[in-house]
Amino acid sequence: MDIHEYQAKEILTRYGIKTAEGGLAYSPEESVQRAREIDGNVWVVKAQIHSGARGKAGGIKVCKSHDEVRAAAEELLGKNLVTHQTGPAGKVCSRVYVEAGMQIVKELYLCFLIDRSFERIVMIGSAKGGMEIEELTRTNPDAIKKIYIEPAVGLQDFQAREMAFALEMEATQLSHAVKAIRGCYRTLRDLDANMLEINPLVVTGGGELIALDAKMSFDDNALFRRHEIAELRDKTQGDPREVTAADYGLSYIGLKGDIGCMINGAGLAMATMDMIKLAGGEPANFLDVGGGASAERTEKAFRLVLADKGVKAILVNIFAGINRCDWIAEGVVHAVRNINMKVPLVVRLSGTNVEEGRRIIAESGLPIITAATLMEAASKVVRARNEVIAEEV
């Protein structure tokens, strides 16, 4: 789960990391009021969307008067911002953050994230902040410092100092840098965050260390014990299908293909998508219905897949271990009748009571295509999709 910049900064402030004075606004009038509440004569109006590279998309405006603040807010609110992270669909800005401008002497990069391949937390820093880390990795990899942290031990003082030196901090600023680094680590650890990125972390003309921008994402599986974090979710920034799936308790990820997938088990889902591609098709989604594929849950899953208007055919691939194929077959038949499905449906069942499940589907009288093996199912659904496309031409 991602959160907005202003939300991340509120969290960081609680852990001792300094941020610029600012306030949230939902209208141009509120934006001007926030600017009046902030000392100074320069303000920055920032679009609040779940994406980086907002500046390149015109989502960050530097203003030198209240009229400019109003004009910037009017331009950003309701605007669809397209960045390389949002994709061509973009994300709509429904709120802006008005922040105090400041004199910047140096821009740094600091990030903490979980590296699952090493089973460690990795701290990444660079004295060349303010630019995308991907670009810096490609153009100047030596400018990036990585330090791996053993979760059972935690961040050690010498590691924090090592990173402070890598950020090329002056001697008088080292203690402040170490404090900020330790505060970032505690934030990640205490709140079950997957990633915390500050870019840029700036040194001001007064020698202060300020988090000028911040991004955070959290482990969805830990939200049940982080209610204060779960409440920060902005559903308007997510894929509507994924938001609906989360409300249903389903695991769904939208893809760019046209063959809908409904499978139980993440590993089987990955294998099924690979087999569809091997057969010449493209999966439209990853959807794991889990072990409890009841009739009601199955219908919700079908409706979720069909919410993608680009779907030309659907493949249901269920391996019944704890569950039973006859229960699943009854759920599929019930769902297809209720939904009045118009696209071809291929069903492959395997496992407990598979013969009874196949009998229920065969005697349903519905135009459901059955398959015995995964390869056969993938071939049949790709063939059905191709026939639909041919009829549309």
C-alpha positions as CSV (number, residue, x, y, z in Angstrom):
1,M,0.0,0.0,0.0
2,D,1.3,3.4,-1.0
3,I,0.6,6.7,0.8
4,H,0.9,10.4,-0.2
5,E,3.9,12.6,0.3
6,Y,2.2,14.7,3.0
7,Q,1.2,11.5,4.9
8,A,4.8,10.2,4.8
9,K,6.1,13.5,6.1
10,E,3.7,13.5,9.0
11,I,5.0,10.0,9.9
12,L,8.6,11.0,9.5
13,T,8.1,14.0,11.7
14,R,7.0,11.8,14.6
15,Y,10.3,9.9,14.3
16,G,12.4,13.0,14.5
17,I,13.1,13.8,10.8
18,K,12.7,17.4,9.9
19,T,10.4,18.4,7.1
20,A,9.5,21.8,5.6
21,E,6.4,23.6,7.0
22,G,3.4,22.9,4.8
23,G,-0.3,22.2,4.7
24,L,-2.8,20.2,2.6
25,A,-5.4,21.8,0.4
26,Y,-8.4,20.5,-1.6
27,S,-9.2,23.8,-3.4
28,P,-7.5,26.9,-4.7
29,E,-8.9,29.0,-1.8
30,E,-7.5,26.5,0.8
31,S,-4.1,26.6,-1.0
32,V,-3.9,30.4,-0.6
33,Q,-4.9,30.0,3.1
34,R,-2.1,27.4,3.6
35,A,0.4,29.8,2.0
36,R,-0.7,32.6,4.3
37,E,-0.1,30.3,7.3
38,I,3.5,29.7,6.2
39,D,6.2,32.2,6.7
40,G,8.2,33.4,3.8
41,N,7.6,34.7,0.3
42,V,8.2,31.5,-1.8
43,W,5.9,28.5,-1.7
44,V,5.9,25.2,-3.6
45,V,2.5,23.7,-4.6
46,K,2.8,19.9,-5.1
47,A,0.3,17.6,-6.6
48,Q,-0.4,14.6,-4.3
49,I,-0.6,11.4,-6.4
50,H,1.0,8.0,-5.9
51,S,3.9,8.5,-8.3
52,G,7.4,9.8,-8.5
53,A,8.6,12.1,-11.3
54,R,5.8,14.6,-10.6
55,G,8.1,17.5,-11.4
56,K,8.6,16.3,-15.0
57,A,4.9,15.9,-15.4
58,G,4.3,19.5,-14.3
59,G,3.0,18.4,-10.9
60,I,5.3,20.7,-8.8
61,K,5.0,24.5,-9.1
62,V,7.2,27.1,-7.4
63,C,5.2,30.3,-6.6
64,K,6.3,33.7,-5.4
65,S,2.9,35.2,-4.6
66,H,-0.5,34.2,-3.4
67,D,-2.0,34.7,-6.8
68,E,0.6,32.3,-8.2
69,V,-0.3,29.7,-5.5
70,R,-4.0,30.0,-6.5
71,A,-3.2,29.7,-10.2
72,A,-1.0,26.6,-9.5
73,A,-3.7,24.9,-7.4
74,E,-6.4,25.6,-10.1
75,E,-4.1,24.0,-12.7
76,L,-3.3,20.9,-10.7
77,L,-6.5,20.1,-8.9
78,G,-8.5,17.7,-11.1
79,K,-5.6,17.3,-13.6
80,N,-4.6,13.9,-14.8
81,L,-0.8,13.6,-14.4
82,V,1.0,11.1,-16.5
83,T,4.5,10.0,-15.5
84,H,6.6,7.0,-16.4
85,Q,5.5,5.4,-13.2
86,T,1.7,5.9,-13.7
87,G,1.7,4.6,-17.3
88,P,-0.4,6.3,-20.0
89,A,-3.6,6.2,-17.9
90,G,-2.0,8.7,-15.4
91,K,-3.5,9.5,-12.0
92,V,-5.9,12.3,-11.1
93,C,-4.8,14.9,-8.6
94,S,-7.5,15.6,-6.0
95,R,-5.4,17.4,-3.4
96,V,-2.2,19.5,-3.3
97,Y,0.4,20.2,-0.6
98,V,1.6,23.7,-0.2
99,E,5.1,23.9,1.3
100,A,7.5,26.6,2.3
101,G,10.2,27.3,-0.2
102,M,13.8,27.2,1.0
103,Q,17.4,27.8,0.1
104,I,18.9,24.5,-1.0
105,V,22.7,24.0,-0.7
106,K,22.9,20.3,-1.3
107,E,20.5,17.5,-2.5
108,L,21.0,14.0,-1.2
109,Y,19.3,10.6,-1.7
110,L,18.3,8.2,1.1
111,C,16.2,5.1,0.9
112,F,15.5,2.0,3.0
113,L,13.8,-1.0,1.5
114,I,13.5,-4.8,1.9
115,D,15.7,-6.8,-0.3
116,R,14.0,-10.2,-0.4
117,S,16.8,-11.9,-2.4
118,F,19.2,-11.1,0.5
119,E,16.5,-11.4,3.3
120,R,17.9,-8.1,4.6
121,I,16.9,-4.4,4.8
122,V,19.1,-2.4,2.4
123,M,20.0,1.2,3.1
124,I,20.8,3.1,-0.1
125,G,22.3,6.6,-0.2
126,S,23.9,9.0,-2.6
127,A,25.4,12.5,-2.3
128,K,23.9,13.1,-5.7
129,G,20.2,13.4,-4.9
130,G,17.4,15.1,-6.7
131,M,17.5,12.8,-9.7
132,E,15.9,9.4,-10.3
133,I,17.9,6.7,-8.7
134,E,17.4,4.5,-11.8
135,E,19.1,7.1,-14.0
136,L,21.9,7.5,-11.5
137,T,22.4,3.7,-11.3
138,R,22.9,3.7,-15.1
139,T,25.0,6.8,-15.5
140,N,27.1,6.8,-12.3
141,P,26.8,3.6,-10.2
142,D,29.8,4.5,-8.1
143,A,27.9,7.4,-6.6
144,I,25.5,5.0,-4.9
145,K,26.2,3.4,-1.5
146,K,24.5,0.3,-0.3
147,I,24.6,-1.0,3.3
148,Y,22.8,-4.2,4.2
149,I,21.1,-4.4,7.7
150,E,20.4,-7.7,9.5
151,P,16.8,-7.3,10.8
152,A,17.5,-9.4,13.9
153,V,20.3,-7.0,14.9
154,G,19.0,-3.7,13.5
155,L,20.8,-0.7,12.2
156,Q,24.1,-0.2,14.0
157,D,25.7,3.2,14.8
158,F,28.7,2.5,12.7
159,Q,26.4,1.8,9.7
160,A,24.6,5.0,10.2
161,R,27.9,6.9,10.4
162,E,29.2,5.1,7.3
163,M,26.2,6.3,5.3
164,A,26.5,9.8,6.7
165,F,30.1,9.9,5.4
166,A,28.9,8.5,2.0
167,L,26.5,11.4,1.8
168,E,29.5,13.7,2.1
169,M,28.2,15.5,5.2
170,E,30.3,18.1,6.9
171,A,31.7,17.3,10.3
172,T,29.2,19.7,12.0
173,Q,26.3,17.9,10.3
174,L,27.3,14.3,10.9
175,S,25.3,13.9,14.2
176,H,22.2,15.3,12.6
177,A,22.6,13.0,9.6
178,V,23.0,9.9,11.9
179,K,19.9,10.9,13.8
180,A,17.9,11.3,10.6
181,I,19.1,7.9,9.3
182,R,18.3,6.1,12.5
183,G,14.8,7.8,12.6
184,C,14.2,6.5,9.0
185,Y,15.1,3.0,10.0
186,R,12.9,3.0,13.0
187,T,10.0,4.2,10.9
188,L,10.5,1.3,8.4
189,R,10.8,-1.2,11.2
190,D,8.0,0.0,13.5
191,L,5.4,0.4,10.8
192,D,6.0,-2.7,8.7
193,A,7.0,-0.5,5.7
194,N,8.4,-2.1,2.6
195,M,10.1,1.1,1.3
196,L,11.0,4.5,2.6
197,E,12.6,6.9,0.1
198,I,13.6,10.5,0.7
199,N,14.6,12.3,-2.5
200,P,15.8,14.8,-2.1
201,L,17.1,15.0,1.5
202,V,18.4,18.6,1.4
203,V,20.9,20.6,3.3
204,T,19.5,24.2,3.6
205,G,21.4,27.5,3.7
206,G,21.0,27.4,7.5
207,G,22.7,24.0,7.7
208,E,19.5,22.0,8.5
209,L,18.8,18.6,7.1
210,I,15.3,18.5,5.7
211,A,13.2,15.8,4.0
212,L,12.0,17.7,1.0
213,D,10.1,14.8,-0.5
214,A,9.1,11.4,0.8
215,K,7.6,8.2,-0.5
216,M,6.5,5.2,1.6
217,S,4.9,1.9,0.9
218,F,3.7,-0.7,3.4
219,D,3.2,-4.5,3.5
220,D,-0.5,-5.2,2.8
221,N,-0.2,-8.4,4.8
222,A,0.6,-6.4,8.0
223,L,-2.1,-3.8,7.7
224,F,-4.4,-5.8,10.1
225,R,-2.1,-4.8,12.9
226,R,-1.4,-1.2,11.6
227,H,-4.9,0.3,11.7
228,E,-3.5,3.8,11.7
229,I,-1.6,3.1,8.5
230,A,-4.5,1.3,6.8
231,E,-6.6,4.4,7.3
232,L,-4.2,6.4,5.1
233,R,-5.2,4.4,2.0
234,D,-6.4,6.6,-0.9
235,K,-8.6,4.3,-3.0
236,T,-8.8,6.9,-5.8
237,Q,-5.1,6.4,-6.6
238,G,-5.3,2.6,-7.1
239,D,-6.5,0.5,-10.0
240,P,-10.3,0.3,-9.4
241,R,-10.2,-3.5,-10.1
242,E,-7.5,-4.0,-7.5
243,V,-9.3,-1.9,-4.9
244,T,-12.5,-3.9,-5.5
245,A,-10.6,-7.2,-5.2
246,A,-9.0,-6.1,-1.9
247,D,-12.5,-5.3,-0.6
248,Y,-13.6,-8.8,-1.6
249,G,-10.5,-10.4,0.0
250,L,-9.1,-11.5,-3.4
251,S,-5.6,-11.1,-4.8
252,Y,-5.9,-9.3,-8.2
253,I,-3.3,-7.5,-10.4
254,G,-4.4,-6.1,-13.7
255,L,-2.2,-6.8,-16.7
256,K,-2.3,-5.8,-20.4
257,G,-3.6,-8.9,-22.1
258,D,-7.1,-10.1,-23.1
259,I,-7.4,-13.6,-21.5
260,G,-8.9,-13.4,-18.0
261,C,-7.6,-15.7,-15.4
262,M,-9.2,-17.2,-12.3
263,I,-7.0,-19.6,-10.3
264,N,-6.6,-20.8,-6.7
265,G,-3.0,-20.4,-5.5
266,A,-0.4,-17.9,-6.4
267,G,2.1,-20.5,-7.7
268,L,-0.6,-22.1,-9.9
269,A,-1.6,-18.7,-11.1
270,M,1.9,-17.9,-12.2
271,A,2.3,-21.2,-14.0
272,T,-1.1,-20.7,-15.7
273,M,-0.1,-17.3,-17.0
274,D,3.2,-18.7,-18.3
275,M,1.3,-21.5,-20.1
276,I,-1.1,-19.0,-21.7
277,K,1.9,-17.0,-23.0
278,L,3.5,-20.2,-24.2
279,A,0.3,-21.0,-26.1
280,G,0.5,-17.6,-27.8
281,G,-1.9,-15.6,-25.6
282,E,-1.6,-12.7,-23.1
283,P,-3.1,-12.9,-19.6
284,A,-5.3,-9.9,-18.7
285,N,-4.8,-10.4,-14.9
286,F,-3.4,-12.3,-12.0
287,L,-6.3,-13.4,-9.8
288,D,-5.9,-15.8,-6.9
289,V,-9.3,-16.7,-5.4
290,G,-7.7,-18.6,-2.6
291,G,-8.8,-21.8,-1.0
292,G,-12.4,-20.9,-0.1
293,A,-13.8,-20.8,-3.6
294,S,-17.5,-20.7,-2.6
295,A,-20.3,-19.9,-5.1
296,E,-20.6,-16.3,-3.8
297,R,-16.8,-15.8,-3.9
298,T,-16.6,-17.4,-7.4
299,E,-19.3,-15.0,-8.7
300,K,-17.4,-12.0,-7.3
301,A,-14.2,-13.2,-9.0
302,F,-16.0,-13.6,-12.4
303,R,-17.5,-10.1,-12.1
304,L,-14.1,-8.7,-11.3
305,V,-12.4,-10.3,-14.3
306,L,-15.3,-9.2,-16.6
307,A,-15.0,-5.6,-15.3
308,D,-12.0,-5.4,-17.7
309,K,-13.8,-4.7,-21.0
310,G,-10.7,-5.9,-22.9
311,V,-11.2,-9.5,-21.8
312,K,-12.0,-11.8,-24.8
313,A,-12.0,-15.2,-23.0
314,I,-11.6,-16.5,-19.5
315,L,-9.6,-19.5,-18.1
316,V,-10.6,-21.0,-14.8
317,N,-7.9,-23.3,-13.4
318,I,-8.6,-24.9,-10.0
319,F,-6.6,-27.5,-8.1
320,A,-8.8,-28.8,-5.3
321,G,-6.9,-29.9,-2.3
322,I,-8.6,-28.8,0.9
323,N,-11.5,-27.7,-1.4
324,R,-13.6,-30.0,-3.6
325,C,-14.0,-29.9,-7.4
326,D,-17.8,-30.5,-7.2
327,W,-18.2,-27.5,-4.9
328,I,-16.1,-25.4,-7.3
329,A,-18.1,-26.6,-10.3
330,E,-21.4,-25.7,-8.6
331,G,-20.0,-22.2,-7.9
332,V,-18.8,-21.8,-11.6
333,V,-22.2,-22.9,-12.9
334,H,-24.1,-20.6,-10.5
335,A,-21.9,-17.7,-11.4
336,V,-22.2,-18.1,-15.2
337,R,-26.0,-18.3,-15.0
338,N,-26.2,-15.2,-12.8
339,I,-23.8,-13.1,-14.8
340,N,-25.1,-14.2,-18.3
341,M,-21.5,-14.4,-19.5
342,K,-20.9,-13.5,-23.1
343,V,-17.2,-14.4,-23.5
344,P,-15.9,-18.0,-24.0
345,L,-15.1,-19.8,-20.7
346,V,-12.6,-22.6,-20.4
347,V,-12.5,-24.6,-17.1
348,R,-9.9,-27.0,-16.0
349,L,-10.4,-28.9,-12.7
350,S,-8.1,-31.2,-10.9
351,G,-7.9,-32.8,-7.5
352,T,-10.5,-33.9,-4.9
353,N,-13.8,-35.1,-6.5
354,V,-12.7,-34.0,-10.0
355,E,-15.0,-36.5,-11.8
356,E,-18.0,-35.2,-10.0
357,G,-17.0,-31.6,-10.8
358,R,-16.6,-32.4,-14.4
359,R,-20.0,-34.1,-14.5
360,I,-21.7,-31.1,-13.0
361,I,-20.3,-28.8,-15.6
362,A,-21.1,-31.2,-18.5
363,E,-24.7,-31.6,-17.3
364,S,-25.2,-27.9,-16.7
365,G,-26.2,-27.2,-20.4
366,L,-23.9,-24.2,-20.4
367,P,-21.4,-23.6,-23.2
368,I,-18.4,-24.2,-20.9
369,I,-15.2,-25.5,-22.6
370,T,-13.5,-28.1,-20.4
371,A,-9.9,-29.3,-20.4
372,A,-8.0,-32.1,-18.5
373,T,-4.5,-30.6,-18.5
374,L,-3.1,-27.1,-18.1
375,M,-1.6,-27.2,-21.6
376,E,-4.9,-28.2,-23.1
377,A,-6.7,-25.5,-21.2
378,A,-4.2,-22.8,-22.3
379,S,-4.4,-23.9,-25.9
380,K,-8.2,-23.9,-25.9
381,V,-8.6,-20.5,-24.3
382,V,-6.1,-18.9,-26.7
383,R,-8.1,-20.6,-29.6
384,A,-11.4,-19.2,-28.2
385,R,-9.9,-15.8,-27.9
386,N,-8.6,-15.8,-31.4
387,E,-12.1,-16.8,-32.7
388,V,-13.7,-13.9,-30.8
389,I,-11.2,-11.5,-32.3
390,A,-11.8,-12.9,-35.8
391,E,-15.5,-12.4,-35.4
392,E,-15.0,-8.8,-34.4
393,V,-12.9,-7.9,-37.4
